[in-house]
Amino acid sequence: MENLSILTGDIRLGRLVILTMKHRVLTFALGLCIATPWMKAADAPKIADFSGVWTTTANIDEFDSRNARLTVSKKEGKWTAIMVDEEGERTDLTRVVPTEKGLTVEFDMERDGQQAIIGAKAQLDKEGELKGEWYAKDGDGFELMKNKWVAVRSIKDDIAGSWNVTAKTDNGDLDHAMVMKKEGNRFSGYASSSEGDADYSNLKLEKNTLSMQMPYGGGIVKIKSKLIANGQLKGKWTFFDEFDQEVATGEWIAKKKTQKS
């Protein structure tokens, strides 16, 4: 009986060890299942936001270049792009590959029975501009020609709306609102703060650059900035006194307010 008791105890102990091991394996497996999606999300490559309208310039040779309008968008996780050239001809780009620091776009073309691939590959610089090369390849991927290619965000397509502005000074930040309006091909705007509103004058929009001025403290503040990202302007302000002498300058930043649905 004593041997039977010991044997029974050993069997119970063995079952307990097996159950404990099964519990640990199950716990580990569940933990792995929970952790795996998180690990995949953490390891997912970062992609810069290239959505918006861009003005592109492709150099043909030393003396000639071509401009186009490139619209990049993302819908349901898929990136698409449409290019419209100077003659108004539209091309849907069949391959759009964004990364954290650059963008590649391509489309297939057939002429006189010959297949070709036309594309551009560029890197994003610190001012939000894409700089790289356009290229033409034959159907086998052999490079036929290439040259300089640059794309900058089209400020005319993004400027209308309300913006939060911060003007950095030696005495701290000056925050105010900026409201920009578009009527046909004309643009206007004003700055708004607790002290009142002031209209912008000499407002100029060219490619990705905004320049304008406004009255302030008996003098004029001149502002020049670039659209460095979707809904983000960055540049500097400079204050000139009544004698048109430069008195002070500083960083100027604006972020577009999101529209509430």
Beta strands, then each sheet from edge to edge (+ up, - down):
strand 1: 52-59
strand 2: 65-75
strand 3: 78-85
strand 4: 90-93
strand 5: 95-98
strand 6: 102-111
strand 7: 114-124
strand 8: 130-138
strand 9: 143-153
strand 10: 161-169
strand 11: 172-183
strand 12: 186-193
strand 13: 196-199
strand 14: 201-206
strand 15: 209-216
strand 16: 219-229
strand 17: 232-240
strand 18: 246-256
sheet 1: 4+ 3- 2+ 1- 9+ 8- 7+ 6- 5+
sheet 2: 13+ 12- 11+ 10- 18+ 17- 16+ 15- 14+
end
